[in-house]
Amino acid sequence: MSTTTTVHQGLHIVLSGALLVLISGLPIAARAAGVPTLELETIEVRADSTELIGIADTASVGTVSRKQLQARPSFRPGELLEETPGLIVTQHSGEGKANQYFIRGFNIDHGTDLRIDFNGTPVNQRSHGHGQGWADLNFVIPELVGILQYKKGPYYADEGDFSSAGAISLDYVDTLPEGFALVGVGEDGYRRGVIADSSSVGAGNLLYGLEASRYDGPWTSPEDFEKYSGVLRYSHGNASDGFDISALGYSSQGNATNQIAERAVDNGLIGRFDSLDPTDGSNTDRYSLSAGWRHGGESSLSEANVYVIRHELNLFSNFTYFLDFPEPPLGSGQGDQFEQEDKRVISGLNAKHSWFTDWDGNYVENTVGL
């Protein structure tokens, strides 16, 4: 999408792919800081997002390019999703949990009504031990994400479960312009290192990357959060004709800083950054193997993918502290902490065939992924 500005006698016209503004009363000679200028140069501004007018069914559909994703600073991998207009991604109870999502004013909790898939594999988990639709994106290495596509609203029956508020799809790149190694050091014990590269292997490309990080946070009881992520991906061909095989691994552990009672802070029993139960925390492991295939003709596309995911979570929380099991002499003193454990192996197979024609058989532009 581009914007062109032209100056005429008594009329200022701004033309854009989505906007037309008329402002009258401007002279031929514009003024800059009160000084008259003889002419105003034409300025062209290009938007980062893909132009989808006439392609997408609604204005609630969009594609975000790698360039735009890489320009966004993100403390957590899930924050990349905030390129979706109206979506807020935050976190509570420690870094090891799935993000909390808000879209169009609705609280989606940990993913209950926002479908997320990565490389054609589901991120949301059914009947999860902590929350229905649990969507943990901590396994993603942000620097390797190549594309993000979103659909907002309950208009897409093909997206299935968890998509009543929207659906988001993202994937890694097949190749990198060049390999890189990054080291980050920050406040509150923040440390992070990433190394990634790609190379030609046979007729295809091999992408590999590793990430390690840790973070304590500003808390009196440090989070001591550590995570490790890795990817090994082989691809051949392109988005309309080729295949890919991806192996991903992720492991994390750390302490949690859950909510605290306001009256305990007001009474001086604890500070704002203290914890009433420093033994809260979590550990997570996620390993996946997936393969995708696609073959496109002149006006059609066949796609299939298969995957298997092993996921394990142990989450220790204490929301009521000593309400049910108070300290002596009234109770046992063991406290109200509880464990939520979730272990599962997920497997699936998807296949579809699309025709890019209208009812009269006329070709319509191929909108792969939309």
Secondary structure in CASP SS format (residue, H / E / C, confidence):
PFRMAT SS
TARGET T0000
AUTHOR 0000-0000-0000
METHOD secondary structure of the structure
MODEL  1
M C 1.00
S E 1.00
T E 1.00
T E 1.00
T E 1.00
T E 1.00
V E 1.00
H E 1.00
Q C 1.00
G C 1.00
L E 1.00
H E 1.00
I E 1.00
V E 1.00
L E 1.00
S C 1.00
G C 1.00
A C 1.00
L C 1.00
L E 1.00
V E 1.00
L E 1.00
I E 1.00
S E 1.00
G C 1.00
L C 1.00
P C 1.00
I C 1.00
A C 1.00
A C 1.00
R E 1.00
A E 1.00
A C 1.00
G C 1.00
V E 1.00
P E 1.00
T C 1.00
L C 1.00
E C 1.00
L C 1.00
E C 1.00
T C 1.00
I C 1.00
E E 1.00
V E 1.00
R E 1.00
A C 1.00
D C 1.00
S C 1.00
T C 1.00
E C 1.00
L C 1.00
I C 1.00
G C 1.00
I C 1.00
A C 1.00
D C 1.00
T C 1.00
A C 1.00
S C 1.00
V E 1.00
G E 1.00
T E 1.00
V E 1.00
S E 1.00
R H 1.00
K H 1.00
Q H 1.00
L H 1.00
Q H 1.00
A C 1.00
R C 1.00
P C 1.00
S C 1.00
F C 1.00
R C 1.00
P H 1.00
G H 1.00
E H 1.00
L H 1.00
L H 1.00
E H 1.00
E H 1.00
T C 1.00
P C 1.00
G C 1.00
L E 1.00
I E 1.00
V E 1.00
T E 1.00
Q C 1.00
H C 1.00
S C 1.00
G C 1.00
E C 1.00
G C 1.00
K C 1.00
A C 1.00
N C 1.00
Q E 1.00
Y E 1.00
F E 1.00
I E 1.00
R C 1.00
G C 1.00
F E 1.00
N E 1.00
I C 1.00
D C 1.00
H C 1.00
G C 1.00
T C 1.00
D C 1.00
L E 1.00
R E 1.00
I E 1.00
D E 1.00
F E 1.00
N C 1.00
G C 1.00
T E 1.00
P E 1.00
V C 1.00
N C 1.00
Q E 1.00
R C 1.00
S C 1.00
H C 1.00
G C 1.00
H C 1.00
G C 1.00
Q C 1.00
G C 1.00
W E 1.00
A C 1.00
D C 1.00
L C 1.00
N C 1.00
F C 1.00
V C 1.00
I C 1.00
P H 1.00
E H 1.00
L H 1.00
V E 1.00
G E 1.00
I E 1.00
L E 1.00
Q E 1.00
Y E 1.00
K E 1.00
K E 1.00
G C 1.00
P C 1.00
Y C 1.00
Y C 1.00
A H 1.00
D H 1.00
E H 1.00
G C 1.00
D C 1.00
F C 1.00
S C 1.00
S C 1.00
A C 1.00
G E 1.00
A E 1.00
I E 1.00
S E 1.00
L E 1.00
D E 1.00
Y E 1.00
V C 1.00
D C 1.00
T C 1.00
L C 1.00
P C 1.00
E C 1.00
G C 1.00
F E 1.00
A E 1.00
L E 1.00
V E 1.00
G E 1.00
V E 1.00
G C 1.00
E C 1.00
D C 1.00
G C 1.00
Y C 1.00
R E 1.00
R E 1.00
G E 1.00
V E 1.00
I E 1.00
A E 1.00
D E 1.00
S E 1.00
S E 1.00
S E 1.00
V E 1.00
G C 1.00
A C 1.00
G E 1.00
N E 1.00
L E 1.00
L E 1.00
Y E 1.00
G E 1.00
L E 1.00
E E 1.00
A E 1.00
S E 1.00
R E 1.00
Y E 1.00
D C 1.00
G C 1.00
P C 1.00
W C 1.00
T C 1.00
S C 1.00
P C 1.00
E C 1.00
D C 1.00
F E 1.00
E E 1.00
K E 1.00
Y E 1.00
S E 1.00
G E 1.00
V E 1.00
L E 1.00
R E 1.00
Y E 1.00
S E 1.00
H E 1.00
G E 1.00
N C 1.00
A C 1.00
S C 1.00
D E 1.00
G E 1.00
F E 1.00
D E 1.00
I E 1.00
S E 1.00
A E 1.00
L E 1.00
G E 1.00
Y E 1.00
S E 1.00
S E 1.00
Q E 1.00
G E 1.00
N E 1.00
A C 1.00
T C 1.00
N C 1.00
Q C 1.00
I C 1.00
A C 1.00
E H 1.00
R H 1.00
A H 1.00
V H 1.00
D H 1.00
N C 1.00
G C 1.00
L C 1.00
I C 1.00
G C 1.00
R C 1.00
F C 1.00
D C 1.00
S C 1.00
L C 1.00
D C 1.00
P C 1.00
T C 1.00
D C 1.00
G E 1.00
S E 1.00
N E 1.00
T E 1.00
D E 1.00
R E 1.00
Y E 1.00
S E 1.00
L E 1.00
S E 1.00
A E 1.00
G E 1.00
W E 1.00
R E 1.00
H E 1.00
G E 1.00
G C 1.00
E C 1.00
S C 1.00
S E 1.00
L E 1.00
S E 1.00
E E 1.00
A E 1.00
N E 1.00
V E 1.00
Y E 1.00
V E 1.00
I E 1.00
R E 1.00
H E 1.00
E E 1.00
L E 1.00
N E 1.00
L E 1.00
F E 1.00
S E 1.00
N C 1.00
F C 1.00
T C 1.00
Y C 1.00
F C 1.00
L C 1.00
D C 1.00
F C 1.00
P C 1.00
E C 1.00
P C 1.00
P C 1.00
L C 1.00
G C 1.00
S C 1.00
G C 1.00
Q C 1.00
G C 1.00
D C 1.00
Q C 1.00
F E 1.00
E E 1.00
Q E 1.00
E E 1.00
D E 1.00
K E 1.00
R E 1.00
V E 1.00
I E 1.00
S E 1.00
G E 1.00
L E 1.00
N E 1.00
A E 1.00
K E 1.00
H E 1.00
S E 1.00
W E 1.00
F C 1.00
T E 1.00
D C 1.00
W C 1.00
D C 1.00
G C 1.00
N C 1.00
Y E 1.00
V C 1.00
E C 1.00
N C 1.00
T C 1.00
V C 1.00
G C 1.00
L C 1.00
END
